[in-house]
Structure formats: structure tokens, C-alpha cells
């Protein structure tokens, strides 16, 4: 019975996603509709959509699993996810919207006047997007296998097909409605079982879980040479600066009508994320209470889906499990949709469209090419997820944040606020940050978790990769002033001119 309820819940979420995505096809006719939803998305709708795509499998399943496994130090994790948007609000939200770009590579070329910087940015958008998509497919496999017993490949294939259909059908305008809807589905599906668990716990007279000192004491560490202060600080830096470098997040600010709407969107996002992130720690604590240890081979990522059946008998437990399964798939689909949308836009604009134009002898937008890019955007990480060893959903996502923090954060912060950033400096910063963060991730995947400083530095590379990339970009820029674009002063004025002045100029022009 539990399997039947869960299958129905997952099917409803997938069907609703495809129906809303197909409905978006009626509204998507122009290039701007597919890339940035015509730049007409209201702050409230955009905030729900951003929250929907940002709250991934790592948030729905992984955060609770990490807190359950490693203790109170990981309570900083949801704080960092939310704090990243405050940094985004202060540093780049409104200037990025005023830039008028469609994608991150568009901004890179507009700011630095370099095709090479644009190409590097395009490659990094695709790399970060695919790195972030892999754990979404793994989470789909994990969730569907746990609640229905289906083979692992079924869940990831289901997500891949649904996302490709939703993105290819209507582009950004379609995905906006899908993700806004899925935020409220996720919040409801996570909140209702949590409140039931709390009510049952209070009725039974309460009682605290029996945990070790390393679980309950901040920065106690998991053993000699664990370096908890460094791990936590590096994690927070990755989340704070990595958020602005996530392509599927940043592209959403291009859908706002103006910079004021971009700021209002960010404030609403912080509120929505704050409400959601109150819930995963509840599951971690109740997991320690009702499931103090997991059987061999069972990952802590599954704790959210295991709890209802352990606490509530019969039909009630089946229904709550089904709700969580549906919510988990909503999380997977919404984040995967946003990632696939950003990767699709770059693949089409940077790689497919120029080749199609040469073949056809024209410069038509080519909706067929856009949909071909959507298939490629999900096919590669789907295949990769079948071969990459699973080291934890939230851990894999952490590497994507570290790569974003070490590459796009220096480019955006320096590009928006420092007029002396040169083309050579930007290229050097991107290359050094990408090589450092990627090397750390590959070494961790290949060698497994290491002890001591080596393990801490490689598993949490943001604290040294990001300053290294910033320093490289600054030093090389100071050494190569001849490669500073001539139009820098004019563009900086455009990025920082108050919104009222922009509106006044538009009225005069009309």
C-alpha cells in the first residue's frame, strides 16, 4: 500500500510539471520568452520560482541527512544556503539586472569585451550545471528505490524525461510557473509530516535523543585532526559566495523588469528559504530519536523518507511517506529544471546556434535547436550519475558551490565593483579557480575521504580556492592595465546608475 501511494504522489508531481510546462508553450514565442521570460516576471512569482529551483535534493534530503550524521555543526548549512542570497542582494542583484544580459557569458563579454572570457564562462556554466544535476538524478534514484523498490535507473530517467519536456516546451517562461508551484508543494510536503511528528512526540511526553558529545557539542570534531572550524568556515564561504555563481540562480534576475524588482525578489527569497530551512533539522533530530543507527549500507540521505513509517503505523505512515516522496520529486524536478534551463541556454546560444546558422545560411532563433540543447543538457549528467560513485547528495552539491565560488564570484564581484579588472586578470582568475576547485573534487572522488588537513582542505576547498582566484585576478589585472576594456567606465555607470535615472531616461527616449 505504501508503494502505491508513493507511486501516485510521484506520478502526480511529474504530470503536473509536464502540464504546466506544456501550458507555457502557449506563452513562449520570442527569444526573450525562452531565455528570460520576456523580463516581465513579478517579484513574488520570481521569488517562489527561485526558491523552488534552489531547494534541491540536497535541501530536501541531504541537509537532514548530514545533520543526522554529523551533528549540530551542520546546522550552519541551512543558514549558509539562506545567507548566500543576502550576499547576492548586496553585491550583484540589481547591477546584474541592469546589465541587460541574457546569460552569464553575455555579461562576461559585455563587461570585458572578450570572446575568450565569454567562452570560459560558457564552459563553466555547463560544468557547474552538470555537476549540480548529477546529485539530482542520484537523489531521484534513491528516493524512488526506497519508497517503491524500483531499480535505481528508473528514478533518474523519469526526472530526465520530465525536465527535458518542461524545458523544451516553453523555456524560461514555462519553467517559472513550474518552479513557483513546486516550491509550495515542497514546503507543504515537508511541513505536514514534520508537524505530525512533533504532535506525536508531544503527546508521548517528549524525550530527547541519546547522542554522542561530538554530535551535540559545536566544533567538537569527529576525531583527531578533523579541523571542524576550518570545515565549517569553508562551507559557509562556499555557500555565501557560491550562490551568486550558480548559473541557474543568477539567470533568474534577468527575468525581473528592473533592478528594484530584483532587490524585492531577493528579500522575498530570503523569507521563503528561511521558512523552509526550519524543517530539515526537525527530521534530523527525530531521526536520532527514532532511528539512532542505520543498517549497514543505508545512507543518511534516506532519513527523511524513513521516519514516517517508523513513527506512524498503518495508513497514516503510508500517506506521510507518499507526501515526502512527492515533495522530494518536486525538489528534484524544480532544481533540475532550473539547471537544465541555464545549461540549455548556454549550449544553444554558444555552441549549437552558431553552427546551425552556418548550416542553414541564416540567423533564425531555431526553437528546434533550443530543444535539442535541452536534451543534451539532461543526457550528459544522467549518464554520469550512473557511473559516479555516490558520496552523499549534499557533499556533491557542495563541490558545485565551491567551483562557483572560486570562479564566478571573483568575476562578478570584481566585474561589478572594480573598474581596473582586465581581460587577462579575468581569464587568469577563472582558470586558476576552476583548476583548484576541480582538482580538489576529483582527488576526493578518487581517493575517498582523507584524514587531517589534507582531507579538510580537499573536501572543503572554497576557503583556499576562492581567495586564490581573487588574488590571481587582482594581481594579473594590476600587471596588465593595457587589457582593461575601453568601454569600462561607460558600462560601470550603467551598472550603478540609480533606477530612477534609468526610468527618467526611458521616458525621455519615448
LINQUI-V955924 format. One record per run of one state. SS is the DSSP state (alpha for helix, beta for strand, coil for the rest). FROM is the first residue (numbers start at 1). TO is the last residue. If there is no record, write none. Layout:
SS;FROM;TO
SS;FROM;TO
This chain:
coil;1;1
alpha;2;27
coil;28;30
alpha;31;39
coil;40;40
beta;41;41
coil;42;42
alpha;43;54
coil;55;56
alpha;57;70
coil;71;71
alpha;72;91
coil;92;92
alpha;93;98
coil;99;103
alpha;104;112
coil;113;114
alpha;115;148
coil;149;151
alpha;152;203
coil;204;212
alpha;213;216
coil;217;227
alpha;228;245
coil;246;246
alpha;247;255
beta;256;256
coil;257;258
alpha;259;276
coil;277;279
alpha;280;290
coil;291;299
alpha;300;311
coil;312;313
alpha;314;360
coil;361;366
alpha;367;387
coil;388;392
alpha;393;417
coil;418;422
alpha;423;447
coil;448;451
alpha;452;459
coil;460;461
alpha;462;479
coil;480;480
alpha;481;483
coil;484;487
alpha;488;496
coil;497;498
alpha;499;509
coil;510;510
